[in-house]
Amino acid sequence: IAFVGNDGYIILVDGKSRQWIGDLKMNGSVRAITFSEDGEFIMGSGSDGDVYKWNVRSRRCVERFHNEDGTITSALAATSNFLAVGSG
């Protein structure tokens, strides 16, 4: 389970034990997060306009790209082949 935290943190909690397992840190405040279909990755975006992709197991950022239209992301959705980035 992932929660949007303060100051650019995404908080990871084990779904069974409900115990904290780690944090992910991005620049700016977190606006939207989503898991990949297989649960291997989590994507997050926020006030800096960048989209981050982390490996959940290692908690390392494996990819980062800028939202091309330059707006702040307010929603993310992922499938096995695509990532939708929405703003409003």
Backbone bond lengths (Angstrom), bond angles and torsions (degrees), N, CA, C in turn:
res aa  C-N    CA-C-N  psi(-1)  N-CA   C-N-CA  omega(-1)  CA-C   N-CA-C  phi
1 I - - - 1.441 - - 1.521 107.43 -
2 A 1.329 116.51 142.42 1.458 121.05 178.87 1.520 109.77 -126.68
3 F 1.317 115.21 139.97 1.459 122.41 178.39 1.520 109.77 -122.75
4 V 1.317 116.60 144.89 1.460 121.59 172.89 1.514 107.57 -77.91
5 G 1.328 115.76 121.91 1.455 120.70 -179.53 1.519 111.38 -105.56
6 N 1.302 116.32 -168.95 1.466 122.93 178.83 1.521 110.62 -90.49
7 D 1.321 116.12 158.32 1.465 123.12 170.89 1.520 113.93 58.35
8 G 1.333 118.14 34.78 1.457 121.53 175.99 1.516 115.32 84.57
9 Y 1.310 118.70 14.57 1.464 121.38 -179.38 1.526 111.99 -99.09
10 I 1.316 114.92 139.94 1.458 123.34 167.33 1.523 105.34 -109.96
11 I 1.308 117.00 125.30 1.461 122.49 -174.91 1.525 108.71 -100.13
12 L 1.335 116.54 126.56 1.464 122.29 -179.56 1.528 110.10 -103.43
13 V 1.332 115.62 131.20 1.465 122.74 -178.76 1.518 108.45 -129.11
14 D 1.336 117.15 137.15 1.462 121.68 176.49 1.524 109.27 -67.51
15 G 1.325 116.27 129.60 1.459 121.09 -176.87 1.516 114.25 -66.49
16 K 1.326 117.83 -29.19 1.473 120.81 -178.83 1.523 111.92 -86.20
17 S 1.332 116.21 -52.01 1.466 119.85 -175.24 1.531 112.67 -84.85
18 R 1.336 116.25 -17.25 1.467 122.41 -175.98 1.524 112.47 61.50
19 Q 1.321 116.34 26.39 1.457 122.63 178.76 1.524 109.93 -98.21
20 W 1.325 116.06 146.14 1.454 122.25 175.94 1.519 108.42 -62.83
21 I 1.344 117.21 133.43 1.472 120.04 177.79 1.520 113.05 -119.02
22 G 1.328 117.58 -12.29 1.453 118.81 177.70 1.513 112.37 161.45
23 D 1.335 114.14 174.75 1.455 122.18 178.25 1.520 109.12 -127.46
24 L 1.312 115.19 154.29 1.453 122.84 169.58 1.517 106.04 -118.55
25 K 1.336 117.51 141.10 1.469 120.67 -176.33 1.510 109.91 -121.54
26 M 1.333 115.57 130.20 1.450 120.92 175.24 1.519 109.38 -126.54
27 N 1.327 116.84 163.43 1.466 120.98 177.36 1.521 108.49 -74.62
28 G 1.293 117.29 141.92 1.457 120.99 -179.60 1.509 111.67 76.70
29 S 1.316 116.08 -179.10 1.465 120.32 179.98 1.529 110.34 -85.02
30 V 1.323 116.92 149.45 1.463 122.79 -179.63 1.526 108.45 -80.82
31 R 1.334 116.37 130.27 1.464 121.68 178.89 1.523 112.38 -111.24
32 A 1.351 117.82 -32.32 1.464 120.91 -175.96 1.521 109.77 -152.74
33 I 1.345 115.85 143.24 1.468 121.66 175.08 1.523 109.29 -139.66
34 T 1.335 115.77 153.71 1.458 122.04 174.26 1.519 109.09 -156.38
35 F 1.327 116.08 152.04 1.459 122.01 174.62 1.516 109.76 -94.15
36 S 1.330 117.38 151.88 1.460 121.27 168.96 1.524 107.66 -68.24
37 E 1.330 117.07 161.27 1.465 120.82 -177.80 1.525 113.03 -57.27
38 D 1.335 116.40 -36.53 1.467 119.96 -178.61 1.528 113.06 -85.54
39 G 1.345 117.21 -3.77 1.457 121.24 179.02 1.517 114.15 77.13
40 E 1.331 117.54 4.00 1.462 121.24 -177.52 1.531 112.20 -76.52
41 F 1.328 116.41 -28.33 1.461 121.10 -176.14 1.520 110.53 -127.23
42 I 1.325 114.81 154.91 1.457 121.35 170.03 1.528 106.71 -127.30
43 M 1.321 115.81 136.20 1.443 121.89 177.64 1.522 108.52 -111.37
44 G 1.314 115.84 141.28 1.449 120.48 179.44 1.511 110.70 -141.77
45 S 1.314 115.93 151.32 1.457 120.82 177.29 1.522 108.64 -146.01
46 G 1.309 114.60 160.51 1.448 117.02 -177.85 1.498 114.35 -161.56
47 S 1.314 115.09 -148.02 1.454 122.19 -170.52 1.526 113.87 -70.38
48 D 1.321 119.16 -14.57 1.463 120.20 178.56 1.530 112.26 -86.05
49 G 1.350 118.15 -5.77 1.459 122.07 179.18 1.514 114.14 80.35
50 D 1.334 118.63 1.79 1.460 121.98 178.21 1.521 110.61 -95.36
51 V 1.331 115.54 151.27 1.461 122.36 174.49 1.523 106.86 -110.73
52 Y 1.316 116.79 128.84 1.457 123.81 -177.88 1.522 108.94 -110.56
53 K 1.328 116.07 142.04 1.471 121.48 175.98 1.529 107.35 -124.63
54 W 1.340 115.78 120.51 1.470 121.29 -179.44 1.509 110.97 -113.68
55 N 1.329 114.74 146.65 1.458 121.22 167.06 1.526 105.96 -80.41
56 V 1.334 116.50 121.04 1.469 120.52 -174.52 1.527 111.12 -64.26
57 R 1.335 116.90 -41.66 1.468 120.29 -176.37 1.530 112.17 -65.06
58 S 1.351 116.61 -47.37 1.471 120.02 -177.88 1.520 112.81 -87.59
59 R 1.349 117.51 -16.19 1.455 124.59 -176.67 1.528 112.40 59.15
60 R 1.328 115.48 33.38 1.465 121.20 177.82 1.525 110.31 -110.05
61 C 1.333 115.45 141.17 1.458 120.54 175.88 1.535 107.76 -72.31
62 V 1.326 117.10 122.71 1.460 121.57 -178.23 1.521 112.15 -105.45
63 E 1.326 116.71 -13.38 1.461 120.35 178.92 1.527 108.88 -160.02
64 R 1.323 114.33 146.85 1.467 120.31 177.19 1.521 107.62 -148.94
65 F 1.322 116.58 131.36 1.455 119.36 177.43 1.518 109.69 -144.01
66 H 1.335 114.83 158.91 1.455 120.79 -177.75 1.519 109.54 -90.07
67 N 1.325 116.94 136.16 1.459 122.62 174.66 1.526 107.49 -61.24
68 E 1.330 116.96 114.34 1.459 122.71 -170.00 1.523 115.34 -58.82
69 D 1.331 118.82 -32.73 1.467 118.04 -178.17 1.530 112.51 -83.57
70 G 1.330 116.77 -1.75 1.444 121.26 173.88 1.516 116.12 79.35
71 T 1.335 117.41 3.29 1.461 119.64 179.55 1.521 110.74 -91.46
72 I 1.303 115.25 163.73 1.468 121.09 178.02 1.522 108.50 -81.27
73 T 1.310 115.86 130.18 1.461 121.74 -177.53 1.521 111.06 -71.39
74 S 1.337 115.62 136.33 1.456 120.37 176.43 1.521 112.29 -118.48
75 A 1.351 117.34 -8.68 1.464 120.41 179.22 1.521 110.23 -155.40
76 L 1.338 116.08 144.35 1.460 123.22 175.78 1.521 108.59 -132.40
77 A 1.326 116.94 146.51 1.464 122.50 173.53 1.517 107.44 -146.84
78 A 1.344 116.69 136.80 1.459 120.66 -176.36 1.519 111.28 -127.05
79 T 1.338 115.17 143.35 1.461 123.14 167.66 1.519 106.23 -120.98
80 S 1.317 117.14 -175.44 1.461 118.79 179.67 1.533 111.60 -69.19
81 N 1.334 118.41 -19.81 1.468 121.22 -177.37 1.518 114.81 -115.73
82 F 1.328 118.18 -18.70 1.455 120.26 -172.01 1.525 111.97 -136.60
83 L 1.345 113.87 154.60 1.457 121.61 171.20 1.524 107.01 -126.26
84 A 1.313 117.37 120.11 1.464 121.92 176.90 1.516 108.79 -95.34
85 V 1.322 116.28 131.07 1.446 123.12 -179.21 1.527 107.49 -119.31
86 G 1.325 117.12 117.54 1.462 121.05 -177.87 1.507 111.67 -116.15
87 S 1.307 114.89 151.86 1.459 120.04 177.64 1.518 109.16 -141.29
88 G 1.285 114.37 157.14 1.461 116.83 -177.85 1.488 112.71 -148.24
